[in-house]
Amino acid sequence: MAHGPDAVHELVSESGWSYPVSVRRLEREHALANVQLDEDGNSIMLAELLSETNVDRFESRDDLEAKLGPVFESESRRRKVGFFGRIKRTFLGG
């Protein structure tokens, strides 16, 4: 299964669209789609991911990767916590 920007590109391809693609169109058609963040299987709803960006459209696949790559990396890094981090998050909400 694709992850990162490749997962979003798959949605574009499966929809039969070509670039440029607007963020609004992606949100309208695939807002609730879960896209895989990383190889660990972490995922996020597309609407949530796109809300973290200040992007209106993707001109090409390279543009999509350049604009969403850092967002995927940041979100994936935020979700990677060790054993003690999970314990802390569970009991202390941290």
Summary of the structure (lengths in Angstrom):
residues: 94
radius of gyration: 14.5
end to end distance: 30.7
largest distance: 46.5
contacts: 240
relative contact order: 0.18
helix: 56%
strand: 11%
